[in-house]
Amino acid sequence: PPAGAILQDGAWRYRPEIRWHREIRLARSEFGTDYRLCVDGRCRTFAELIGPPAGAVTLAPCLR
């Protein structure tokens, strides 16, 4: 976890100082809990969206 992260209720919590990032890279593993992506009040695991863990995932905004 990055500096400043806090272990709370079994999960690392972190709020970056810089609010906007060009992209976020997340490591996924079959040995840990999967990430969830929540949009408009609906949350889905990455496994539901892109399948089982197979390395890192990069999140980036859509450029329209």
PyMOL commands that set and color helices and strands:
alter all, ss='L'
color gray80, all
select helices_A, chain A and resi 46-50
alter helices_A, ss='H'
color red, helices_A
select strands_A, chain A and resi 6-8+11-13+24-28+36-39+42-45+55-59
alter strands_A, ss='S'
color yellow, strands_A
deselect
rebuild
show_as cartoon
